Amino acid sequence: MSYLGPAGVIAKKNEYFVPCINHFYQNPPEFVKGEMQYLYDSTGKKYLDFYAGVSVMNCGHSNPAIINPVMEQIQNLQHVCNIYLTENGVNLAEQLAVVTPGQLKRTFFVNSGTEANEGALLMAQLYTGAHEFIALDLGLHGRTQLTMSLTGIGMWRTTDTPNGGIHFAKNPYFYRDGRHEEHQSQEAFEDECIADVERVIRRRTSGKIAAMIVEPIQGNAGIVTPTPGYFKKLKALLEKHGILLIVDEVQTGFGRSGKMFAIENFGVVPDIMTVAKALGNGFPIGAYITTDEIAAAFTRPSASTLGGNPVSTAAGMAVLNYLQEAKLLENAQARGAQLQAGLKELQKRHALIGDVRGLGLMVGAELVTNREDLTPAATEVDEILEKMKDRGILVGKNGENRNVLAMQPPLVITEEDVVFFLQNLDEVLSEVAN
């Protein structure tokens, strides 16, 4: 098969895409094939994928366990819209009700994480009769006007006229905002962050707050992982004020953290949960899920033309089955522990690594040029990504300052894959330091 090649793809991209769409790497490959934890470019070169399409391909690329049920579904029924009766949607909703925490049971299917968050926010307004929202600094919740207005990272807010009625509170980013306060403990910093939410509620809002939306781990912020007791304290505070908690599991859901949903690591049940990405393992699907009581407020006619279509829901059911049959949650825990332990050993030898954090196979390494003042090493991150790509390993980057290596591989990776990754990163860090 002949391919355009990287230069040909870039030429068409420059001519026909909206200019906001960029790409990784100075010399990017053109990917043409996937096989579990590996990708192949147009020259046949093989890459270990340590980013999984930004936490999408949890079950691996072109996994027959996902692809075969989808192909069978396409051959039988591709689309009729959810105003007609089909089985896949209701069966997937039933499966989700089993694996979601607490009394989360009622599902509305959409096509993306952005749509899921938009729908969850609407649901909160309908149930509470309130209209304002609280979000966390450095959170990212989507690309629509409302979800972008709730995004607390400046580079991802592409409008100069955000929606009103939205307030931001301090996020529990201990490495940058907490640990350098003299003698401050994690618990003291945690309490400081909770106090800031209380301050926002009492001083910045009208008191008519529908919900607070949070990511259990802030992916685009740089795999910012909250202090252990933060969410329990937050849920108690919100309940005191009659405010719903929306947990955005778009990037963290379906085994990524070593639990089915990342919020389960913190012993908290949200009022509404949003999911997408890994649920479809590459097929477009999203959903917001809530309780019987909250769902009862959403009675006006509504539908989604493509949301919950038979093909994407076939993928969703296959994903849930495979996650459990292949014990991917257990593998995420084991390989995540191995990866973090290895990174912390590298941290001892490489001054560039300022912090290692995350849960399961959602791991970040924040790179700094100075561990005292935490100067972001953004240029070095770009150089590392390029060198790792040249060695056949794909790593992500994120963070407010674009200085965090993001390691979010397919959950099917092996012990040998992690060893290979760490060995190459060790060598690349030495090259960059010299």
C-alpha positions in Angstrom: 0.0 0.0 0.0 1.3 3.5 -0.8 1.0 6.3 1.6 1.2 10.1 1.4 4.0 10.1 4.0 4.5 12.7 6.7 5.3 15.5 4.3 2.2 14.8 2.2 -0.1 14.6 5.2 1.3 17.9 6.6 0.8 19.6 3.2 -2.9 18.6 3.1 -3.3 19.5 6.7 -2.0 23.0 6.1 -4.3 23.5 3.2 -7.6 21.9 4.5 -7.5 21.8 8.3 -8.4 24.7 10.6 -5.0 26.2 11.6 -5.5 25.5 15.4 -4.8 21.8 14.9 -1.1 21.1 15.5 1.0 17.9 15.8 3.7 16.5 18.1 7.3 16.4 16.9 9.6 18.3 14.6 9.8 15.2 12.4 6.4 13.5 12.9 5.8 10.0 11.5 2.6 9.0 9.7 0.9 6.1 11.6 -0.8 3.5 9.5 -1.3 0.4 11.7 -1.9 -0.5 15.3 -1.4 -3.8 17.2 -2.2 -3.8 20.9 0.5 -1.7 22.6 2.3 -1.0 19.3 2.0 1.4 16.4 3.6 1.3 13.0 4.4 4.2 10.6 4.3 4.4 6.8 7.9 3.1 6.6 7.1 0.0 8.7 8.9 1.3 11.8 7.5 -0.1 15.1 6.7 2.1 18.1 5.8 1.3 21.7 2.8 3.5 22.4 3.1 5.0 25.9 0.3 7.5 25.4 -2.6 5.4 24.1 -4.2 8.3 22.1 -4.5 10.2 25.3 -5.9 7.4 27.5 -8.2 6.1 24.8 -6.8 2.8 23.7 -6.9 1.1 27.2 -7.6 -2.3 25.6 -4.9 -1.9 22.9 -4.9 -1.0 19.2 -6.9 -3.2 16.9 -7.6 -5.7 19.6 -9.7 -8.5 18.1 -11.7 -8.8 21.3 -13.0 -5.2 20.5 -12.9 -5.2 16.7 -14.7 -8.5 16.0 -18.0 -7.6 17.9 -17.9 -4.2 16.2 -17.5 -5.7 12.7 -20.3 -8.1 13.4 -22.5 -5.2 14.5 -21.6 -3.1 11.4 -22.6 -6.0 9.2 -26.0 -6.3 10.8 -27.1 -2.8 11.8 -25.1 0.4 11.7 -27.5 3.1 12.7 -31.1 4.0 13.5 -30.8 6.7 16.2 -31.9 6.2 19.8 -35.5 7.2 19.2 -35.9 3.6 17.9 -35.5 0.4 19.9 -32.2 -1.4 19.8 -30.6 -3.6 22.4 -26.9 -2.5 22.5 -27.6 0.8 24.2 -29.8 -0.5 27.0 -27.4 -3.5 27.6 -24.4 -1.2 27.8 -26.3 1.1 30.2 -27.1 -1.9 32.4 -23.4 -3.0 32.4 -22.4 0.5 33.4 -24.8 0.5 36.3 -23.1 -2.6 37.6 -19.5 -1.1 37.5 -20.2 2.5 38.5 -19.9 3.5 42.2 -22.8 4.0 44.5 -26.3 4.5 43.1 -25.1 5.8 39.7 -27.5 4.0 37.3 -29.2 6.3 34.7 -27.2 6.9 31.5 -27.5 9.4 28.7 -25.2 8.4 25.7 -23.4 11.0 23.6 -20.4 11.0 21.3 -17.6 12.6 23.3 -16.3 13.8 26.6 -17.2 17.4 25.8 -20.8 16.4 25.1 -20.9 14.3 28.3 -19.7 17.2 30.5 -22.1 19.6 28.7 -25.0 17.2 29.4 -24.0 16.6 33.1 -23.9 20.4 33.7 -27.4 20.7 32.2 -28.6 17.8 34.4 -27.3 19.5 37.5 -29.1 22.8 36.6 -32.4 20.9 35.9 -32.2 19.1 39.2 -31.1 21.9 41.5 -32.8 24.8 39.8 -29.5 26.7 40.3 -27.3 28.0 37.5 -23.8 28.7 38.7 -20.8 26.4 38.7 -17.4 25.9 40.4 -14.4 24.3 38.8 -10.8 23.8 39.8 -7.8 25.7 38.5 -6.0 23.8 35.7 -9.0 21.6 35.0 -10.0 20.8 31.4 -13.5 19.8 30.5 -14.1 20.3 26.8 -14.3 22.4 23.7 -17.8 23.8 23.7 -18.4 27.4 24.9 -19.6 26.2 28.4 -17.1 23.4 29.0 -14.2 25.6 27.8 -15.4 28.4 30.1 -15.1 25.8 32.9 -11.5 25.0 31.8 -8.9 26.5 34.1 -5.9 26.3 31.7 -5.3 29.5 29.8 -3.9 27.8 26.7 -7.0 25.7 26.2 -9.4 28.6 26.6 -9.7 29.8 23.0 -12.4 32.3 23.6 -12.1 35.8 25.0 -15.7 35.8 26.1 -16.2 32.9 28.5 -19.6 32.2 30.0 -20.5 33.9 33.2 -21.6 32.3 36.5 -18.4 30.2 36.7 -15.9 30.4 39.6 -12.5 28.7 40.1 -11.1 27.3 43.2 -7.5 26.3 44.2 -6.6 22.8 43.0 -4.7 20.4 45.3 -1.4 20.6 43.3 0.9 19.9 46.2 4.2 19.8 44.3 3.9 23.4 43.0 1.6 25.1 45.3 1.9 23.4 48.6 5.2 21.8 49.5 7.3 24.9 49.4 5.3 26.6 52.2 7.6 26.3 55.2 6.8 23.1 57.2 3.5 22.6 55.4 2.1 19.1 55.4 -0.1 17.5 52.7 -3.0 17.6 55.1 -2.5 21.3 55.9 -2.4 22.1 52.2 -5.5 20.0 51.7 -7.4 22.0 54.3 -6.2 25.2 52.6 -7.6 24.1 49.3 -11.0 23.1 50.9 -11.1 26.5 52.6 -10.6 28.1 49.3 -13.7 26.3 47.9 -15.6 27.5 50.9 -14.3 31.1 50.3 -15.5 30.9 46.6 -19.0 29.6 47.7 -19.4 32.4 50.3 -17.8 35.3 48.6 -17.8 34.8 44.8 -21.2 33.3 44.1 -24.9 34.2 44.5 -25.4 31.0 46.5 -27.3 29.4 43.7 -24.6 26.9 42.7 -25.7 23.8 40.7 -22.5 21.8 40.8 -18.8 21.6 41.1 -17.0 19.8 38.3 -13.6 18.1 38.9 -11.3 15.6 37.4 -10.1 13.0 39.9 -6.6 13.3 38.3 -6.1 16.4 36.2 -4.6 15.0 33.0 -3.9 18.1 30.9 -2.7 20.0 34.0 0.2 17.5 34.2 -1.2 14.4 35.9 -2.0 16.5 39.0 -3.0 13.9 41.6 -4.9 15.2 44.6 -3.8 14.8 48.2 -5.4 11.6 49.7 -8.2 13.2 51.8 -9.1 16.0 49.4 -12.2 14.6 47.8 -13.8 13.3 51.0 -13.5 16.7 52.5 -14.8 18.4 49.3 -17.8 16.1 49.1 -18.8 16.9 52.7 -18.4 20.6 52.1 -20.5 20.5 48.9 -23.3 18.4 50.6 -23.4 21.0 53.4 -24.2 23.7 50.8 -26.5 21.6 48.6 -24.1 21.5 45.7 -23.8 18.5 43.4 -20.4 16.9 42.6 -19.8 16.1 39.0 -16.7 13.9 38.5 -15.2 14.1 35.0 -13.8 10.6 34.3 -13.3 11.2 30.6 -9.5 10.6 30.8 -9.3 8.6 34.0 -12.1 6.0 33.6 -12.1 2.3 32.7 -9.1 1.0 34.5 -6.6 3.8 33.9 -5.9 4.4 37.6 -6.0 0.7 38.6 -9.6 1.1 39.6 -12.5 1.0 37.2 -12.9 4.8 37.9 -10.3 7.0 39.5 -12.6 8.5 42.0 -12.9 5.1 43.7 -9.3 5.5 44.9 -10.6 8.3 47.1 -13.7 6.6 48.6 -16.1 9.1 47.2 -19.3 8.7 45.2 -20.2 11.6 42.8 -23.7 12.7 42.1 -23.0 12.7 38.3 -20.1 11.0 36.5 -19.0 11.6 32.9 -17.1 9.1 30.7 -15.8 8.8 27.2 -12.4 8.0 25.6 -11.6 4.5 26.8 -15.2 3.4 26.8 -15.1 3.1 23.0 -11.4 2.1 22.7 -11.2 4.4 19.6 -14.9 4.4 18.6 -16.7 7.7 19.4 -18.9 7.4 22.6 -19.5 9.3 25.8 -22.0 9.3 28.5 -23.2 11.0 31.7 -24.5 8.8 34.4 -26.5 9.7 37.5 -28.9 8.5 40.1 -32.6 7.8 39.8 -33.4 10.8 41.8 -31.4 13.3 39.8 -32.3 11.7 36.5 -36.0 12.2 37.3 -35.5 16.0 36.8 -34.7 15.4 33.1 -38.2 14.8 31.5 -38.4 17.2 28.6 -37.9 15.4 25.2 -34.3 15.0 24.3 -32.2 12.7 22.1 -28.8 12.3 20.4 -28.7 11.4 16.8 -25.6 9.4 17.0 -25.2 9.0 20.8 -25.4 5.4 21.9 -25.5 4.1 18.3 -25.3 0.3 17.9 -21.7 0.3 16.7 -20.2 2.4 19.5 -22.2 0.7 22.2 -21.0 -2.7 20.8 -17.5 -1.4 21.3 -18.4 -0.3 24.8 -19.7 -3.6 25.9 -16.7 -5.4 24.4 -14.4 -3.0 26.3 -16.1 -3.7 29.7 -15.9 -7.4 29.1 -12.3 -7.3 28.0 -11.2 -5.1 30.9 -12.4 -7.7 33.4 -11.6 -10.9 31.4 -8.0 -9.8 30.7 -7.6 -8.4 34.3 -6.4 -5.1 33.0 -7.2 -3.2 36.2 -4.8 -5.6 38.0 -2.2 -5.1 35.3 -2.6 -1.3 35.5 -1.9 -1.5 39.3 1.2 -3.7 38.9 2.7 -2.0 35.8 1.9 1.4 37.3 3.7 0.6 40.5 6.7 -0.8 38.5 6.8 2.4 36.3 6.6 4.8 39.3 9.3 2.9 41.2 11.5 3.0 38.1 10.9 6.7 37.5 11.8 7.5 41.2 15.1 5.6 40.7 15.8 7.7 37.7 14.8 10.8 39.7 17.8 10.0 42.0 20.2 10.1 39.1 18.7 12.8 36.9 18.2 16.3 38.3 15.7 17.1 35.6 13.0 15.0 37.2 11.4 17.2 39.9 8.3 15.1 40.7 6.8 11.7 39.9 3.1 11.3 40.5 -0.1 9.5 39.4 -2.2 6.4 40.0 -2.1 3.1 38.0 -1.0 3.7 34.4 -1.7 7.5 34.5 1.8 8.7 35.5 3.4 12.1 35.2 7.1 13.1 35.6 7.4 16.9 36.0 10.7 18.1 34.6 12.4 21.2 36.1 15.8 22.8 35.5 16.0 23.8 39.1 14.5 21.8 41.9 14.5 24.7 44.3 12.5 27.2 42.3 10.8 24.6 40.0 11.7 26.3 36.8 9.8 24.4 34.1 12.0 22.4 31.7 9.6 22.7 28.7 12.4 22.7 26.0 13.9 19.6 27.5 10.6 17.8 27.4 10.3 18.5 23.7 13.8 17.2 23.1 13.1 14.1 25.2 9.8 13.4 23.2 11.7 13.7 19.9 14.6 11.4 21.0 12.2 8.8 22.5 10.2 8.9 19.2 13.4 8.3 17.2 14.0 5.2 19.5 10.5 3.9 18.8 8.7 5.0 21.9 5.8 7.5 22.0 5.4 9.6 25.2 2.9 12.5 25.8 3.4 15.9 27.3 1.1 18.2 29.2 1.0 20.6 32.1 0.4 24.3 32.4 4.0 24.9 31.4 4.2 21.9 29.0 6.9 20.4 31.1 5.4 17.2 32.2 6.1 13.8 30.6 2.7 12.0 30.4 2.8 8.2 30.5 -0.6 6.7 29.8 0.0 3.5 27.8 -2.5 0.9 26.8 -3.3 -1.2 29.9 -2.1 -4.3 28.0 1.6 -3.4 28.4 4.0 -5.9 29.9 6.7 -5.9 32.5 9.2 -6.1 29.7 7.7 -3.0 28.0 8.1 -1.0 31.2 11.8 -2.1 31.5 12.4 -1.2 27.9 10.8 2.2 28.4 12.8 3.0 31.5 16.1 2.0 30.0 15.6 4.2 27.0 14.3 7.2 29.1 17.4 6.8 31.3 19.7 7.1 28.3 17.8 10.0 26.8 17.8 11.9 30.0 21.6 11.6 30.1 21.8 12.8 26.5 19.6 15.8 27.2 21.6 16.7 30.3 24.9 16.8 28.3 
